Amino acid sequence: MKFENVVTISRPQAAVFAYLARFENIPNWNYAISETRKLTSGPVGLGTRYRQTRTLPSPGEEEFEVVEIEPNRLLAVVGDLAFLHGRVTYELSEARGATTLTNHMDLAAAGPLGLVANLATRKVQTSVAANLQVLKELLER
């Protein structure tokens, strides 16, 4: 399951990046996550790991790790998202005083869930787009 969503946020690129890089903020803009906590010490960088509590589509805990980081430009994590596993990338660029945020999702499910996941791609993409809209509104306040 691969897709991307793009949103333009009327905030400087550095401000958007700083908010995204503090992954503990995820529950503020992702309705399916109730808590995200850092498992490793020190500043966010390559190898920083997190555990989060998911409420939807079913309750559970999942972990992810920062695998790529370029300050103010790129964040990528690999880990679990509900019954899926894969890579989530946030790419930021300046857009006339605002920030264009492109979210790339590359997710897969193992076994028989793989077929179900492929059929659900549009629904997952729509849910991610709704979360990014909440992020935009939150940051533009």
Secondary structure as UniProt FT lines:
FT   STRAND          2..9
FT   HELIX           13..21
FT   HELIX           23..25
FT   HELIX           26..29
FT   TURN            31..32
FT   STRAND          33..38
FT   TURN            46..47
FT   STRAND          49..54
FT   STRAND          60..70
FT   TURN            71..73
FT   STRAND          74..81
FT   TURN            82..83
FT   STRAND          84..95
FT   TURN            96..97
FT   STRAND          98..108
FT   TURN            111..112
FT   HELIX           113..119
FT   HELIX           121..140
//
